[in-house]
Amino acid sequence: MSDVNVLLCAVDSAMDTLAAFDRDRADVTARVSFALSSVLARVALETDQYRRELENAEAASCTDEETGDTAETPEATRLRAKLEALEALNARCVLAGGALSAAWMQESRQAEAHVNEALHRCGVYLKKLNRIALSPDLGSITGSAHGDAPVFVCVVDSALYPETAEHIRVAQDIGFPTVLTLDRTGAAERRKASLAPIQASRIWDRDEYPCACFKEGGTGAHVMYVAGTDNRGAGSYMGWQMRGLPDGAKVRVRVI
């Protein structure tokens, strides 16, 4: 494997690690939010329960017919003290929980921003490696170690083509493959099959993923309306990156 391919495998692996870290970050954020909400809900539930019990105890209190004074029962006194303690605890939980949640969300947003910046830098570096390694010679194809066959990494830059990039990201997130098989000869038929169920628009382009140039495209592809300039620019951009690849080559589509 060439030095360029070794570098690309390392960068691609690093991007996988960064993406996994970001998924874990999002999962921990959801768990922290759920845990805080659960504590607050539990204290609020206990408070409401004691409030109802106190109301029942007060209803059972005795009123002196001569003075009109109401003598609180020992149970009502106990419940009132418990309720006051719970209300104070609830107030402290709300304040502490809010502060903790705000602090964690700030850390989480900063971590997310750092990951996104790192992923974008890695992606830009991948594009530069593609320029160096791109060649009709199969031995010099920029490859990544996914499976037995070499996989070319095609980058879609969300800063340049935000709508197409977001469509690809959504499609991949819901289960469409990231590693595809290049097959330009069947592109026209697959494009017709994938777009047939979606009405054409005079304003928007119909963008399909997987793209029609891949075997995995065609019937059942995910289709979304995007701006024409965005869609066609992204298509040309991807085509330029893959111009030296033969049909049958494995291509990993990665959004940065």
N, C-alpha and C positions, 0 to 999 in steps of 0.2 A: 504494500500500500504506500502511495506517495506521501511526502511530508504534508502536502496540502490536505489530503484525505484524512490523515491522522489528526490534523488540527480541526477539521470539520467535525469529525466524530467526537472530539473532546468538547467543542462548542455546543454541538447538538445535545450531547449528554448533559452538559451544564444547564442548558435550557430546560431539559426534562426535570432536572433537580429543582430548578427555580420554580417551575410550574407546580411541582408537587408540594413545595414549601408554601406556595400561595394558596393551594387548596387546603392545606393543613391550617394555615392562618385563618381562612374563612370559616373552617369548621370550628376552630377554637373560639372565634368571635361569636359564632352562633351559640356555642355551649355556655360561654360566659354570660351572654344575654339571657339565655334560658334559666341559668342558675340564679342570677339576680332577680329575675321576674318571679321565680318560684319562691324565693325567700320572702319577697315583698307580699306575694299573694298569700303565703302561709300566715304571716303576721296579721295581715288584713282580715283573713278568715277567722283567726282566733279572736281578734278584736270584735268582729261582728257577732260571733257566738256569745261572748261574755256580755255584750251589749243587750242582746235578746234575753239572756238569763237574768240580767239585772232588771230589765223591764218587768219580767214575770215576778221576780222577788219583790219589787216595789209594789206591785199590784196586791201582794199578799200582806203588806205592812198594815199594822193596826192604827186606827185613828181614834184619839181620845174624844169622846162625845162632848165633854164639858169644855175642854180647851181648844179643841179642833186641831191639836198637834198630831202629827203622824210619827209613830215610833218605828224606826227602821229596824228590820230584823237583823240578827247577826249575819245571816246568809247574804242579805243585801249589802251590808257593810263590807263583807269579804269580797263580794263580786265588784263593788265599786272601786275598791283599792286595786284589785286585779286589773280592772278595765283601765284605770288611770295609768298603771304601769305599762300596759300593752299599748295604749295610745302614745305614750312617751317613746316606747321602743319603736313603734311604727314610724314616728316622726324622724327618729335617728336613722332608721333603716332607709327611709326615703332619701335623706340627705347623703348618707354614706354611699348608698347604692348609686345615686345619681353621679356623685363625684368619681366613684370607681368606674362606672360605665363610661363616663366622659374621658377619663384618663386612658382606659383600655382602647376606646375607639380612636383616640388620637394616635396611640402607638400602632394600632392596626392599620390606619390610613397611611402612616409614614412607611410601615413595612411594605404595604401594597405598592406605594409609589416607588420605593427603591427596587422592588422586584420588577415592576413594569419597565423602569428605566434600564435595569440590567438586561431584561429580555430584549428590549429594543436595541441596545448596544450590541448584544450577541447576534441579533438578526442582521444588523447592518454589517457586522463582520462576516457573517455567512455570505452575504451578497458579494462582498469583496473577494472572498475565497472562490465563489462561483465564477467570477470574472477570470481569476487566475487559472482555474482548473478546467473551465468549459472547453471541450474539444470533441470532435467527432470520433476520436480514438477512445474506444471503450475502456482501455486501461487507465485513462486519465480522468474518467468521470468523477466528479466530486461526490463521494459516497459517505453514507452514515451507516453505522453498524446496527441495523434493525433487521434481524433475521439472517438468513444465509446469503441472500443476494444483496449487492450494494444498492443503497437507496439515495437518490439525488434529492437534495433539499431545495424546494422552491419557496421563496419567501414572498409574502404579501404584506406590504407595509401599510399599516392602518393610518399612518400620518399622510400618506399619498393617496390612498384609495379607501377612505373610512367605511363607506357603505358596503363595498364588496368584502372588505376584511371582516366586518362585523357579521355579514351573512355567513362567511366561511366559519367563523368562530362559533356562531350559533349552531350551524349544521353539525360541526364536529362535536360540540357539547351534547347534542341530543342523539349521538350515536353513529353519524356518518363517518366513514373511514378517513384517516389522515394520510395513510400510505396508499397510493393509487398506481394503476398500471397505464402507462402511456400507450395510446392507440389512435393516432391521428386519422387513420383510414376510415374508421367508422364514426367519426365525429358528427358528420352531417345527419346521419340517421338517428344517432343518439340525441342530438339537439332537438330534432323534430319530435321525438318521442317524449322527451322531458318537458318540452314547452307546450305540447298539444293541449293538456288540460287547463292551462293558464291563459286567460284572455289577454291578447296583446293590448298595450296601452300606447296612446299617442304622446304621452309625457315621459313614461318610465321604460327602462329596459327590463327584460325578464332575465335575471341572473340565476344560473343553475349550479348546484354543487351536489356531487362531483361534476366538474366541468365535462363538456361533451368530448373533449380530447382524451378522456380516460375511459377505460373499459367499464369502470364502475358507474359511469354516468348513464344517462338514458332514462328509461321508464323508472319512476319512483324517486328520481333525484329531487332534492329540496330546491324549490324555486321561490325567489323573492323579487319584488320590484325594487330596483335601484336606479340612481341617476345614470343616464346614458354615458356621460363623460367618465364617470367613476368606473362603470362596468367595462367599457371598451379600453380604458387606460390600464386597468388591472389585467385584462386579457392580454393586451400587448406586452405588458410588463412580464407576465408569467411566460408567455410565448418566447420572449427574448431570452429569458433564463434557461429555457429548455430547448433552445434551437439546435444544440449539438447532440441531443439525446435521440436514440433510435426507438422505434415502437417496441414495446415490451419492457422498457426500462421502468423500474420502480421509482416513484416520485413521492416524497413526503411534502405535503403542503403545510407550511407553518406560517401562522399570522404573528406579526410582531407589532 
